[in-house]
Amino acid sequence: MDIKEYFARISYRGSYDKPDLATLTDIFQHHIRAVPFENLSIHCGESIELDLDATYNKIVRKKRGGWCMENNYLLSWVLKTLGYDVTFLGSKVYVPEYDAYPEEINHLLLKVVLGDKPYIVDGGFGRAYQMWQPMELISGTDQPQTPGVFRFMEESGVWYLEKVKRKQWVPNQSVSTSHNTEEEVCRRVYLFTLQPRDIEEFRACNAHLQTAPDSLFVVKSICSLQTTDGVRALVGWKLTEIKYNYKDNTDLVEISILADEEMEKTLKEKFNITLDKKFVPINTSRLSLF
């Protein structure tokens, strides 16, 4: 594992001799624009290993993406290598259709302390709820970013991440699927505590999410990548491209439905992904991702 090889993978050419907020933000933004959030391994007959060497080989050498436990595990190694104070945290991702959080943690994120200030760094959420900058861990303060306004709310030691949604303009309404979250103004994203976690605590979750019949990652094939002005995502056969704040506090959302024969080319051109094995797209759940 070589930090310079990782920097080449994310096209980062900046300095990294000072572990400060500016460097952290720059590396983080290069990461989320180069490394997709994706679960395609599950739909190619591959297993997702919770192993740092395997994750490095997959993301850096094979130029693949990964889900939270891969992206943030790799990011933790990068940041620790550069001298940052990094702690694993576990969170529970909100499911709006059920208005509930799961009983067990199902998402890995990072806490990074700079001076006396803690920040949350999460490079493994993907889609339209991916933060673009490290967020200061402070309750009740709006933190505006290009994707929208994020904020943390803390109650009795439990922290909640929320995102304020913009209006959306969808020119091609005919392929847009309706869902009951359309009228939301603010979306809960996940909750977490500041209890430090060990990577071993995520092993059962990593196995469950790729095998359980009701796992979102089993019933949906997902690949998303942040761009310089928005995000694109391929969920099943549906390609969604969002341009943030296109006009008057409104995001432009363009949707198209792909044919099977377009998948390989789209993954290469839109996400820079080439798969070793045959990919079988799937989307059998009505749970929304945007």
Backbone as CSV, one residue per row, in Angstrom:
resi,resn,N_x,N_y,N_z,CA_x,CA_y,CA_z,C_x,C_y,C_z
1,MET,0.843,-1.185,0.000,0.000,0.000,0.000,0.881,1.239,0.000
2,ASP,0.590,2.140,-0.915,1.454,3.305,-1.144,0.574,4.547,-1.256
3,ILE,0.822,5.538,-0.386,-0.022,6.734,-0.375,0.047,7.479,-1.705
4,LYS,1.196,7.443,-2.371,1.312,8.143,-3.653,0.510,7.440,-4.746
5,GLU,0.403,6.143,-4.652,-0.429,5.398,-5.607,-1.906,5.751,-5.395
6,TYR,-2.298,5.901,-4.127,-3.669,6.337,-3.822,-3.921,7.737,-4.374
7,PHE,-2.960,8.645,-4.172,-3.137,10.009,-4.680,-3.261,10.022,-6.202
8,ALA,-2.524,9.163,-6.887,-2.642,9.071,-8.344,-4.032,8.569,-8.722
9,ARG,-4.570,7.637,-7.931,-5.911,7.091,-8.198,-6.988,8.178,-8.124
10,ILE,-6.840,9.113,-7.179,-7.867,10.149,-7.018,-7.460,11.459,-7.699
11,SER,-6.336,11.427,-8.429,-5.840,12.609,-9.160,-5.541,13.778,-8.222
12,TYR,-5.032,13.447,-7.044,-4.682,14.505,-6.088,-3.220,14.892,-6.267
13,ARG,-2.987,16.181,-6.521,-1.629,16.669,-6.743,-1.254,17.780,-5.758
14,GLY,-2.060,17.945,-4.734,-1.786,18.996,-3.754,-0.758,18.556,-2.731
15,SER,-0.498,19.443,-1.769,0.456,19.125,-0.709,-0.235,18.265,0.350
16,TYR,0.568,17.574,1.136,-0.001,16.764,2.214,0.954,16.692,3.404
17,ASP,1.786,17.722,3.518,2.737,17.733,4.623,2.136,18.286,5.908
18,LYS,0.992,18.996,5.797,0.337,19.547,6.985,-1.037,18.911,7.154
19,PRO,-1.279,18.187,8.247,-2.603,17.595,8.464,-3.595,18.643,8.985
20,ASP,-4.034,19.541,8.090,-4.962,20.594,8.487,-6.295,20.408,7.762
21,LEU,-7.249,21.299,8.054,-8.595,21.176,7.482,-8.592,21.365,5.970
22,ALA,-7.796,22.297,5.471,-7.761,22.563,4.027,-7.282,21.331,3.255
23,THR,-6.236,20.684,3.758,-5.716,19.476,3.106,-6.728,18.345,3.193
24,LEU,-7.320,18.172,4.368,-8.337,17.137,4.569,-9.487,17.323,3.583
25,THR,-9.974,18.548,3.451,-11.101,18.839,2.560,-10.740,18.560,1.110
26,ASP,-9.544,18.952,0.710,-9.103,18.777,-0.671,-8.990,17.294,-1.028
27,ILE,-8.356,16.521,-0.164,-8.224,15.078,-0.406,-9.597,14.422,-0.430
28,PHE,-10.435,14.809,0.527,-11.785,14.242,0.619,-12.579,14.488,-0.666
29,GLN,-12.526,15.703,-1.192,-13.283,16.018,-2.408,-12.735,15.278,-3.621
30,HIS,-11.432,15.126,-3.691,-10.869,14.325,-4.782,-11.334,12.873,-4.674
31,HIS,-11.411,12.366,-3.450,-11.837,10.973,-3.249,-13.264,10.745,-3.740
32,ILE,-14.197,11.586,-3.297,-15.604,11.326,-3.632,-15.904,11.575,-5.115
33,ARG,-15.020,12.310,-5.817,-15.226,12.534,-7.252,-14.491,11.502,-8.102
34,ALA,-13.671,10.675,-7.466,-12.930,9.654,-8.203,-13.391,8.243,-7.874
35,VAL,-13.821,8.039,-6.636,-14.164,6.696,-6.165,-15.679,6.587,-5.998
36,PRO,-16.347,5.807,-6.831,-17.798,5.693,-6.719,-18.237,5.010,-5.422
37,PHE,-19.431,5.365,-4.985,-20.126,4.572,-3.974,-20.864,3.492,-4.756
38,GLU,-20.511,2.225,-4.563,-21.150,1.177,-5.363,-21.139,-0.168,-4.652
39,ASN,-22.136,-0.979,-5.006,-22.256,-2.328,-4.462,-22.253,-3.367,-5.589
40,LEU,-21.593,-3.052,-6.698,-21.691,-3.896,-7.894,-21.104,-5.286,-7.685
41,SER,-20.185,-5.409,-6.728,-19.607,-6.739,-6.458,-20.694,-7.763,-6.155
42,ILE,-21.679,-7.338,-5.358,-22.763,-8.248,-4.980,-23.480,-8.773,-6.219
43,HIS,-23.577,-7.935,-7.249,-24.345,-8.283,-8.448,-23.440,-8.770,-9.588
44,CYS,-22.194,-9.079,-9.205,-21.251,-9.718,-10.134,-20.768,-11.051,-9.569
45,GLY,-21.405,-11.492,-8.484,-20.995,-12.758,-7.885,-19.699,-12.680,-7.094
46,GLU,-19.330,-11.468,-6.659,-18.121,-11.300,-5.845,-18.527,-10.985,-4.406
47,SER,-17.659,-11.328,-3.468,-17.921,-10.958,-2.081,-17.169,-9.662,-1.757
48,ILE,-17.703,-8.902,-0.821,-17.067,-7.658,-0.373,-16.345,-7.969,0.931
49,GLU,-15.026,-7.891,0.889,-14.211,-8.247,2.047,-13.945,-7.020,2.918
50,LEU,-14.060,-7.222,4.220,-13.728,-6.151,5.160,-12.256,-6.322,5.538
51,ASP,-11.409,-5.998,4.573,-9.969,-6.202,4.714,-9.273,-5.050,4.013
52,LEU,-8.365,-4.379,4.703,-7.775,-3.160,4.170,-6.962,-3.415,2.899
53,ASP,-6.184,-4.492,2.881,-5.395,-4.794,1.679,-6.303,-5.072,0.486
54,ALA,-7.369,-5.839,0.714,-8.304,-6.162,-0.371,-9.015,-4.895,-0.859
55,THR,-9.393,-4.024,0.076,-10.066,-2.784,-0.286,-9.139,-1.872,-1.079
56,TYR,-7.893,-1.769,-0.635,-6.900,-0.964,-1.353,-6.723,-1.489,-2.775
57,ASN,-6.582,-2.795,-2.898,-6.390,-3.393,-4.224,-7.589,-3.137,-5.131
58,LYS,-8.779,-3.247,-4.565,-10.007,-3.055,-5.345,-10.157,-1.606,-5.803
59,ILE,-10.025,-0.665,-4.857,-10.294,0.746,-5.172,-9.120,1.412,-5.876
60,VAL,-7.920,1.177,-5.402,-6.759,1.886,-5.948,-6.244,1.216,-7.215
61,ARG,-6.057,-0.106,-7.175,-5.427,-0.775,-8.319,-6.427,-1.165,-9.400
62,LYS,-7.612,-1.626,-8.985,-8.609,-2.037,-9.983,-9.532,-0.895,-10.379
63,LYS,-9.351,0.278,-9.726,-10.147,1.476,-10.030,-11.644,1.232,-9.898
64,ARG,-12.001,0.497,-8.852,-13.400,0.280,-8.522,-13.821,1.262,-7.441
65,GLY,-15.086,1.173,-7.052,-15.576,1.926,-5.914,-15.851,0.970,-4.776
66,GLY,-16.694,1.407,-3.853,-17.056,0.549,-2.734,-18.160,1.186,-1.923
67,TRP,-18.619,0.460,-0.902,-19.629,1.052,-0.031,-18.940,1.625,1.206
68,CYS,-19.728,2.031,2.214,-19.172,2.827,3.317,-17.995,2.150,3.987
69,MET,-18.120,0.833,4.220,-17.080,0.144,4.971,-15.798,-0.002,4.166
70,GLU,-15.877,0.153,2.860,-14.676,0.143,2.027,-14.118,1.559,1.876
71,ASN,-14.950,2.490,1.451,-14.495,3.871,1.247,-13.920,4.480,2.522
72,ASN,-14.642,4.357,3.616,-14.189,5.018,4.839,-13.053,4.264,5.520
73,TYR,-12.979,2.954,5.345,-11.834,2.185,5.853,-10.562,2.649,5.134
74,LEU,-10.653,2.774,3.812,-9.500,3.244,3.044,-9.141,4.680,3.415
75,LEU,-10.160,5.536,3.539,-9.907,6.934,3.923,-9.255,7.019,5.297
76,SER,-9.636,6.144,6.223,-9.032,6.173,7.558,-7.540,5.868,7.459
77,TRP,-7.179,4.903,6.615,-5.754,4.580,6.425,-5.013,5.781,5.832
78,VAL,-5.619,6.405,4.825,-5.000,7.578,4.190,-4.750,8.666,5.231
79,LEU,-5.781,8.997,5.997,-5.681,10.110,6.940,-4.728,9.800,8.093
80,LYS,-4.767,8.555,8.585,-3.816,8.181,9.642,-2.384,8.229,9.120
81,THR,-2.191,7.811,7.882,-0.861,7.854,7.268,-0.333,9.285,7.205
82,LEU,-1.244,10.235,7.017,-0.851,11.645,6.920,-0.784,12.339,8.270
83,GLY,-1.089,11.609,9.345,-0.935,12.177,10.684,-2.202,12.697,11.329
84,TYR,-3.374,12.393,10.758,-4.635,12.838,11.348,-5.058,11.913,12.495
85,ASP,-5.808,12.485,13.430,-6.387,11.754,14.557,-7.764,11.241,14.115
86,VAL,-7.873,9.935,13.841,-9.070,9.356,13.221,-9.680,8.285,14.125
87,THR,-11.000,8.321,14.268,-11.739,7.315,15.041,-12.898,6.793,14.207
88,PHE,-13.120,5.471,14.240,-14.304,4.887,13.597,-15.533,5.149,14.469
89,LEU,-16.645,5.522,13.815,-17.940,5.598,14.482,-18.938,4.742,13.716
90,GLY,-19.984,4.293,14.399,-21.032,3.510,13.745,-22.340,4.272,13.742
91,SER,-23.080,4.186,12.638,-24.357,4.896,12.571,-25.463,3.980,12.068
92,LYS,-26.675,4.462,12.236,-27.882,3.771,11.751,-28.551,4.672,10.726
93,VAL,-28.716,4.173,9.520,-29.236,4.974,8.409,-30.762,5.012,8.443
94,TYR,-31.307,6.213,8.373,-32.757,6.431,8.421,-33.439,5.882,7.166
95,VAL,-34.579,5.219,7.365,-35.385,4.716,6.253,-36.699,5.505,6.239
96,PRO,-36.837,6.478,5.322,-38.003,7.375,5.378,-39.333,6.651,5.166
97,GLU,-39.330,5.615,4.341,-40.593,4.910,4.082,-41.155,4.257,5.347
98,TYR,-40.271,3.905,6.269,-40.700,3.307,7.536,-40.648,4.318,8.684
99,ASP,-40.118,5.526,8.418,-39.900,6.541,9.433,-39.206,5.924,10.643
100,ALA,-38.105,5.221,10.371,-37.434,4.474,11.440,-35.954,4.306,11.132
101,TYR,-35.218,4.007,12.196,-33.812,3.635,12.077,-33.690,2.147,12.400
102,PRO,-32.726,1.456,11.823,-32.560,0.030,12.150,-32.097,-0.161,13.594
103,GLU,-32.212,-1.374,14.081,-31.819,-1.654,15.464,-30.302,-1.700,15.621
104,GLU,-29.620,-2.171,14.581,-28.164,-2.313,14.655,-27.483,-1.280,13.753
105,ILE,-26.238,-0.927,14.078,-25.491,-0.014,13.213,-25.304,-0.654,11.829
106,ASN,-25.431,0.162,10.799,-25.266,-0.364,9.439,-24.467,0.583,8.543
107,HIS,-23.720,1.496,9.173,-22.936,2.462,8.397,-21.703,2.861,9.194
108,LEU,-20.567,2.908,8.516,-19.298,3.294,9.118,-18.945,4.714,8.702
109,LEU,-18.580,5.553,9.671,-18.119,6.899,9.355,-16.916,7.222,10.224
110,LEU,-16.287,8.355,9.959,-15.050,8.712,10.640,-15.209,10.010,11.425
111,LYS,-14.589,10.040,12.599,-14.433,11.295,13.347,-12.955,11.681,13.268
112,VAL,-12.699,12.910,12.854,-11.333,13.410,12.754,-11.217,14.642,13.654
113,VAL,-10.240,14.638,14.547,-10.047,15.764,15.460,-8.886,16.623,14.958
114,LEU,-9.158,17.905,14.769,-8.148,18.873,14.335,-8.021,19.925,15.417
115,GLY,-6.871,19.970,16.082,-6.738,20.857,17.233,-7.672,20.358,18.317
116,ASP,-8.619,21.206,18.708,-9.608,20.766,19.695,-10.994,20.630,19.071
117,LYS,-11.068,20.621,17.719,-12.357,20.548,17.050,-12.567,19.178,16.391
118,PRO,-13.689,18.512,16.725,-14.001,17.249,16.041,-14.797,17.500,14.755
119,TYR,-14.504,16.717,13.748,-15.212,16.778,12.462,-15.694,15.376,12.097
120,ILE,-16.806,15.324,11.386,-17.271,14.067,10.815,-16.849,14.041,9.351
121,VAL,-16.187,12.950,8.981,-15.755,12.734,7.605,-16.408,11.446,7.121
122,ASP,-17.219,11.544,6.088,-17.945,10.381,5.576,-17.867,10.380,4.054
123,GLY,-16.971,9.575,3.525,-16.813,9.482,2.071,-17.513,8.276,1.492
124,GLY,-18.439,7.693,2.259,-19.055,6.450,1.810,-20.554,6.420,1.945
125,PHE,-21.213,7.557,1.684,-22.679,7.523,1.709,-23.258,7.573,0.297
126,GLY,-22.645,8.352,-0.562,-23.058,8.354,-1.962,-24.361,9.086,-2.237
127,ARG,-24.740,9.046,-3.504,-25.991,9.621,-3.978,-26.135,11.082,-3.565
128,ALA,-27.333,11.567,-3.372,-27.549,12.993,-3.123,-27.375,13.385,-1.657
129,TYR,-27.075,12.411,-0.790,-26.884,12.723,0.625,-25.422,12.628,1.030
130,GLN,-24.546,12.600,0.039,-23.115,12.595,0.294,-22.630,14.002,0.638
131,MET,-22.036,14.154,1.839,-21.436,15.450,2.176,-20.218,15.690,1.283
132,TRP,-19.955,16.950,0.974,-18.818,17.307,0.127,-17.652,17.870,0.920
133,GLN,-17.870,18.152,2.199,-16.808,18.695,3.047,-16.905,18.048,4.421
134,PRO,-15.778,17.920,5.115,-15.857,17.499,6.514,-16.789,18.440,7.265
135,MET,-17.589,17.882,8.173,-18.548,18.693,8.913,-18.129,18.820,10.370
136,GLU,-18.076,20.052,10.850,-17.756,20.253,12.259,-18.864,19.634,13.117
137,LEU,-18.446,18.907,14.136,-19.413,18.230,14.999,-19.952,19.226,16.020
138,ILE,-20.985,19.948,15.593,-21.613,20.968,16.426,-23.114,20.884,16.201
139,SER,-23.884,20.969,17.277,-25.325,20.742,17.175,-26.086,22.017,16.823
140,GLY,-27.045,21.869,15.904,-27.989,22.937,15.625,-27.495,24.041,14.718
141,THR,-26.339,23.855,14.090,-25.782,24.892,13.214,-25.836,24.442,11.758
142,ASP,-26.474,25.248,10.906,-26.513,24.933,9.471,-25.107,24.990,8.890
143,GLN,-24.764,23.969,8.091,-23.463,23.939,7.421,-23.715,23.821,5.914
144,PRO,-23.841,24.960,5.226,-24.177,24.942,3.799,-23.035,24.359,2.968
145,GLN,-23.381,23.466,2.061,-22.443,22.897,1.100,-23.110,22.905,-0.264
146,THR,-22.356,22.608,-1.297,-22.926,22.604,-2.648,-24.137,21.675,-2.770
147,PRO,-24.111,20.458,-2.194,-25.294,19.580,-2.321,-26.524,20.095,-1.569
148,GLY,-26.343,21.021,-0.627,-27.461,21.513,0.170,-26.975,21.871,1.562
149,VAL,-27.900,22.173,2.441,-27.550,22.546,3.814,-27.629,21.301,4.700
150,PHE,-26.494,20.952,5.297,-26.444,19.850,6.255,-26.402,20.424,7.666
151,ARG,-26.844,19.628,8.640,-26.679,20.037,10.038,-26.757,18.811,10.938
152,PHE,-26.119,18.941,12.075,-26.221,17.926,13.120,-27.159,18.430,14.209
153,MET,-27.931,17.516,14.777,-28.737,17.805,15.964,-28.384,16.744,16.999
154,GLU,-28.146,17.199,18.227,-27.754,16.262,19.284,-28.814,16.218,20.375
155,GLU,-29.180,15.000,20.774,-30.145,14.815,21.863,-29.655,13.683,22.751
156,SER,-29.349,14.007,23.980,-28.946,13.001,24.984,-27.824,12.093,24.484
157,GLY,-26.842,12.688,23.848,-25.693,11.909,23.401,-25.859,11.224,22.060
158,VAL,-27.042,11.349,21.465,-27.274,10.792,20.128,-27.247,11.937,19.124
159,TRP,-26.455,11.778,18.074,-26.309,12.795,17.034,-27.094,12.394,15.794
160,TYR,-27.778,13.364,15.211,-28.570,13.134,14.000,-28.028,14.021,12.882
161,LEU,-27.807,13.429,11.712,-27.436,14.206,10.530,-28.683,14.440,9.692
162,GLU,-28.902,15.702,9.300,-30.044,16.065,8.459,-29.545,16.830,7.233
163,LYS,-30.325,16.758,6.166,-30.033,17.576,4.988,-31.307,18.289,4.553
164,VAL,-31.198,19.607,4.369,-32.318,20.392,3.859,-32.347,20.223,2.340
165,LYS,-33.503,19.888,1.815,-33.615,19.602,0.382,-33.998,20.849,-0.420
166,ARG,-33.473,20.929,-1.615,-33.902,21.965,-2.555,-35.077,21.446,-3.369
167,LYS,-35.702,22.372,-4.075,-36.697,21.960,-5.067,-35.968,21.242,-6.201
168,GLN,-36.704,20.425,-6.936,-36.114,19.702,-8.060,-36.897,19.984,-9.331
169,TRP,-36.164,20.139,-10.410,-36.772,20.283,-11.727,-36.409,19.038,-12.534
170,VAL,-37.442,18.269,-12.887,-37.244,17.018,-13.633,-37.880,17.184,-15.011
171,PRO,-37.094,17.528,-16.049,-37.676,17.754,-17.386,-38.404,16.530,-17.933
172,ASN,-37.816,15.345,-17.724,-38.414,14.124,-18.276,-39.208,13.403,-17.199
173,GLN,-40.381,13.914,-16.909,-41.201,13.358,-15.832,-41.710,11.950,-16.130
174,SER,-41.739,11.583,-17.398,-42.350,10.300,-17.769,-41.601,9.109,-17.188
175,VAL,-40.288,9.249,-16.982,-39.540,8.118,-16.424,-39.255,8.285,-14.936
176,SER,-39.741,9.351,-14.366,-39.536,9.565,-12.938,-40.531,8.722,-12.150
177,THR,-40.029,7.988,-11.189,-40.938,7.193,-10.364,-41.351,8.007,-9.153
178,SER,-42.634,8.012,-8.877,-43.111,8.799,-7.739,-42.780,8.068,-6.451
179,HIS,-42.487,8.814,-5.427,-42.298,8.211,-4.112,-42.760,9.217,-3.062
180,ASN,-43.016,8.694,-1.888,-43.692,9.511,-0.882,-42.759,10.474,-0.161
181,THR,-41.514,10.597,-0.617,-40.603,11.547,0.035,-40.469,12.824,-0.776
182,GLU,-41.254,12.952,-1.830,-41.121,14.090,-2.748,-41.351,15.423,-2.051
183,GLU,-42.249,15.449,-1.062,-42.600,16.717,-0.431,-41.730,17.048,0.780
184,GLU,-40.761,16.202,1.080,-39.892,16.479,2.219,-39.151,17.803,2.043
185,VAL,-39.039,18.529,3.127,-38.215,19.729,3.119,-36.855,19.396,3.727
186,CYS,-36.883,18.536,4.725,-35.654,18.145,5.409,-35.637,16.634,5.548
187,ARG,-34.533,16.034,5.208,-34.423,14.575,5.299,-33.425,14.196,6.386
188,ARG,-33.864,13.356,7.287,-32.907,12.754,8.213,-32.024,11.806,7.400
189,VAL,-30.753,11.738,7.737,-29.839,10.872,7.000,-29.426,9.680,7.859
190,TYR,-28.857,9.956,9.026,-28.556,8.862,9.951,-28.345,9.409,11.355
191,LEU,-28.313,8.490,12.329,-27.982,8.852,13.703,-26.733,8.087,14.107
192,PHE,-26.025,8.642,15.094,-24.820,7.970,15.584,-24.495,8.481,16.983
193,THR,-23.643,7.743,17.670,-23.096,8.207,18.938,-21.591,8.359,18.752
194,LEU,-20.931,8.911,19.753,-19.485,9.132,19.667,-18.695,7.969,20.266
195,GLN,-19.373,6.844,20.475,-18.676,5.651,20.975,-17.658,5.174,19.939
196,PRO,-16.380,5.138,20.279,-15.381,4.665,19.313,-15.647,3.205,18.946
197,ARG,-15.445,2.902,17.684,-15.686,1.533,17.192,-14.395,0.936,16.646
198,ASP,-14.338,-0.376,16.700,-13.253,-1.118,16.066,-13.783,-1.687,14.760
199,ILE,-12.912,-1.834,13.772,-13.372,-2.332,12.472,-14.025,-3.709,12.604
200,GLU,-13.600,-4.488,13.598,-14.181,-5.819,13.785,-15.679,-5.752,14.099
201,GLU,-16.126,-4.635,14.661,-17.545,-4.492,15.001,-18.426,-4.374,13.761
202,PHE,-17.815,-4.163,12.601,-18.590,-4.019,11.366,-18.593,-5.298,10.527
203,ARG,-17.919,-6.342,11.032,-17.790,-7.551,10.222,-19.144,-8.226,9.973
204,ALA,-19.958,-8.337,11.015,-21.276,-8.971,10.868,-22.172,-8.143,9.956
205,CYS,-22.118,-6.818,10.113,-22.908,-5.911,9.276,-22.485,-6.032,7.810
206,ASN,-21.187,-6.095,7.556,-20.662,-6.214,6.198,-21.174,-7.490,5.531
207,ALA,-21.244,-8.580,6.296,-21.741,-9.847,5.759,-23.256,-9.795,5.555
208,HIS,-23.963,-9.233,6.545,-25.428,-9.197,6.486,-25.928,-8.373,5.298
209,LEU,-25.333,-7.205,5.075,-25.831,-6.309,4.033,-25.666,-6.875,2.626
210,GLN,-24.744,-7.823,2.447,-24.559,-8.375,1.101,-25.211,-9.742,0.915
211,THR,-25.891,-10.237,1.978,-26.525,-11.559,1.868,-27.998,-11.581,2.263
212,ALA,-28.433,-10.680,3.143,-29.822,-10.724,3.629,-30.790,-10.414,2.495
213,PRO,-31.846,-11.230,2.335,-32.791,-11.027,1.232,-33.458,-9.652,1.242
214,ASP,-33.610,-9.041,2.424,-34.276,-7.738,2.500,-33.276,-6.576,2.542
215,SER,-32.000,-6.861,2.358,-31.009,-5.787,2.352,-31.180,-4.931,1.108
216,LEU,-31.146,-3.609,1.295,-31.265,-2.684,0.170,-30.195,-2.960,-0.878
217,PHE,-29.033,-3.405,-0.427,-27.918,-3.624,-1.344,-28.039,-4.935,-2.116
218,VAL,-28.876,-5.823,-1.632,-29.147,-7.080,-2.353,-30.226,-6.861,-3.408
219,VAL,-31.221,-6.029,-3.095,-32.363,-5.838,-4.001,-32.181,-4.668,-4.961
220,LYS,-31.084,-3.913,-4.792,-30.778,-2.816,-5.723,-29.302,-2.864,-6.084
221,SER,-29.001,-2.757,-7.369,-27.615,-2.513,-7.766,-27.429,-0.998,-7.840
222,ILE,-26.363,-0.517,-7.204,-26.179,0.920,-7.013,-24.757,1.332,-7.391
223,CYS,-24.666,2.397,-8.149,-23.362,3.001,-8.416,-23.567,4.499,-8.505
224,SER,-22.892,5.265,-7.644,-23.050,6.718,-7.711,-21.691,7.390,-7.584
225,LEU,-21.590,8.568,-8.187,-20.329,9.305,-8.182,-20.618,10.793,-8.130
226,GLN,-19.912,11.496,-7.254,-20.047,12.943,-7.175,-19.289,13.569,-8.355
227,THR,-19.822,14.652,-8.894,-19.167,15.362,-9.990,-18.781,16.761,-9.501
228,THR,-18.247,17.586,-10.368,-17.847,18.928,-9.926,-19.049,19.802,-9.580
229,ASP,-20.226,19.501,-10.159,-21.401,20.342,-9.889,-22.652,19.549,-9.507
230,GLY,-22.491,18.256,-9.229,-23.662,17.464,-8.878,-23.306,16.033,-8.567
231,VAL,-24.202,15.129,-8.939,-24.006,13.711,-8.666,-24.716,12.914,-9.747
232,ARG,-24.162,11.755,-10.069,-24.849,10.839,-10.988,-24.958,9.482,-10.316
233,ALA,-26.030,8.793,-10.610,-26.241,7.493,-9.970,-26.956,6.546,-10.923
234,LEU,-26.497,5.311,-10.933,-27.145,4.234,-11.689,-27.700,3.252,-10.673
235,VAL,-29.023,3.206,-10.570,-29.705,2.294,-9.655,-30.557,1.363,-10.500
236,GLY,-30.221,0.072,-10.514,-30.858,-0.821,-11.475,-30.529,-0.334,-12.872
237,TRP,-31.573,-0.067,-13.663,-31.392,0.405,-15.038,-31.601,1.921,-15.149
238,LYS,-31.887,2.573,-13.997,-32.217,3.997,-14.029,-30.991,4.855,-13.754
239,LEU,-30.642,5.692,-14.716,-29.529,6.622,-14.565,-30.091,7.994,-14.219
240,THR,-29.693,8.518,-13.062,-30.126,9.841,-12.609,-28.911,10.753,-12.547
241,GLU,-29.017,11.916,-13.156,-27.936,12.897,-13.089,-28.495,14.199,-12.527
242,ILE,-27.904,14.646,-11.436,-28.373,15.852,-10.748,-27.317,16.945,-10.875
243,LYS,-27.776,18.131,-11.253,-26.911,19.314,-11.241,-27.424,20.196,-10.111
244,TYR,-26.572,20.407,-9.093,-26.999,21.141,-7.909,-27.182,22.628,-8.182
245,ASN,-28.233,23.182,-7.582,-28.503,24.620,-7.625,-28.430,25.152,-9.054
246,TYR,-29.125,24.431,-9.946,-29.115,24.771,-11.369,-29.668,26.171,-11.601
247,LYS,-30.732,26.487,-10.892,-31.304,27.845,-10.964,-32.237,28.063,-9.781
248,ASP,-32.226,29.247,-9.224,-33.181,29.657,-8.187,-33.384,28.605,-7.096
249,ASN,-32.279,28.140,-6.511,-32.352,27.156,-5.435,-33.083,25.882,-5.869
250,THR,-32.874,25.497,-7.122,-33.509,24.301,-7.680,-32.453,23.418,-8.330
251,ASP,-32.519,22.124,-8.034,-31.614,21.161,-8.653,-32.225,20.625,-9.944
252,LEU,-31.415,20.492,-10.970,-31.846,19.885,-12.234,-31.650,18.385,-12.135
253,VAL,-32.706,17.612,-12.371,-32.650,16.156,-12.271,-33.019,15.547,-13.618
254,GLU,-32.058,14.887,-14.236,-32.297,14.243,-15.528,-32.247,12.731,-15.350
255,ILE,-33.276,12.070,-15.839,-33.428,10.633,-15.625,-33.553,9.924,-16.966
256,SER,-32.870,8.806,-17.097,-33.036,7.970,-18.290,-33.010,6.503,-17.880
257,ILE,-33.698,5.691,-18.648,-33.734,4.248,-18.413,-32.850,3.573,-19.457
258,LEU,-31.909,2.783,-18.995,-30.946,2.157,-19.891,-31.355,0.737,-20.270
259,ALA,-30.903,0.312,-21.422,-31.050,-1.080,-21.840,-29.856,-1.873,-21.320
260,ASP,-30.007,-3.189,-21.218,-28.918,-4.027,-20.710,-27.616,-3.798,-21.469
261,GLU,-27.733,-3.640,-22.792,-26.526,-3.513,-23.604,-25.812,-2.167,-23.418
262,GLU,-26.476,-1.214,-22.726,-25.857,0.089,-22.466,-25.106,0.145,-21.138
263,MET,-25.285,-0.880,-20.315,-24.747,-0.855,-18.956,-23.222,-0.751,-18.929
264,GLU,-22.557,-1.619,-19.634,-21.094,-1.667,-19.592,-20.482,-0.335,-20.035
265,LYS,-21.011,0.218,-21.123,-20.508,1.485,-21.643,-20.778,2.626,-20.665
266,THR,-21.959,2.631,-20.053,-22.317,3.688,-19.100,-21.429,3.641,-17.864
267,LEU,-21.182,2.445,-17.352,-20.312,2.317,-16.188,-18.915,2.842,-16.493
268,LYS,-18.434,2.582,-17.691,-17.108,3.040,-18.078,-17.076,4.559,-18.284
269,GLU,-18.050,5.080,-19.025,-18.030,6.495,-19.391,-18.454,7.419,-18.251
270,LYS,-19.434,7.002,-17.467,-19.970,7.877,-16.417,-19.290,7.676,-15.061
271,PHE,-18.763,6.460,-14.828,-18.233,6.140,-13.498,-16.794,5.630,-13.530
272,ASN,-16.235,5.486,-14.729,-14.872,4.986,-14.910,-14.675,3.609,-14.278
273,ILE,-15.695,2.773,-14.395,-15.636,1.424,-13.824,-15.662,0.388,-14.941
274,THR,-14.730,-0.563,-14.866,-14.738,-1.735,-15.735,-14.780,-2.964,-14.836
275,LEU,-15.776,-3.805,-15.045,-15.971,-4.971,-14.174,-15.304,-6.214,-14.753
276,ASP,-14.802,-7.062,-13.854,-14.167,-8.312,-14.279,-15.195,-9.379,-14.640
277,LYS,-16.322,-9.353,-13.940,-17.334,-10.405,-14.123,-18.627,-9.812,-14.656
278,LYS,-19.504,-10.680,-15.107,-20.777,-10.220,-15.681,-21.636,-9.570,-14.604
279,PHE,-22.134,-8.394,-14.930,-22.960,-7.611,-14.024,-24.433,-7.833,-14.339
280,VAL,-25.209,-8.161,-13.304,-26.648,-8.371,-13.463,-27.380,-7.284,-12.678
281,PRO,-27.863,-6.227,-13.361,-28.542,-5.140,-12.642,-29.846,-5.611,-12.017
282,ILE,-30.227,-4.939,-10.936,-31.473,-5.297,-10.250,-32.016,-4.068,-9.529
283,ASN,-33.337,-3.961,-9.464,-33.981,-2.937,-8.658,-35.387,-3.429,-8.342
284,THR,-35.501,-4.175,-7.256,-36.801,-4.770,-6.902,-37.391,-4.160,-5.634
285,SER,-36.796,-3.069,-5.150,-37.312,-2.436,-3.938,-37.891,-1.068,-4.270
286,ARG,-38.947,-0.696,-3.549,-39.557,0.618,-3.744,-38.938,1.663,-2.832
287,LEU,-37.967,1.278,-2.023,-37.322,2.253,-1.151,-36.573,3.262,-1.993
288,SER,-36.719,4.532,-1.661,-36.106,5.583,-2.469,-34.673,5.844,-2.008
289,LEU,-33.868,6.304,-2.924,-32.467,6.596,-2.604,-32.156,8.074,-2.744
290,PHE,-33.064,8.846,-3.278,-32.816,10.273,-3.436,-33.804,11.061,-2.591
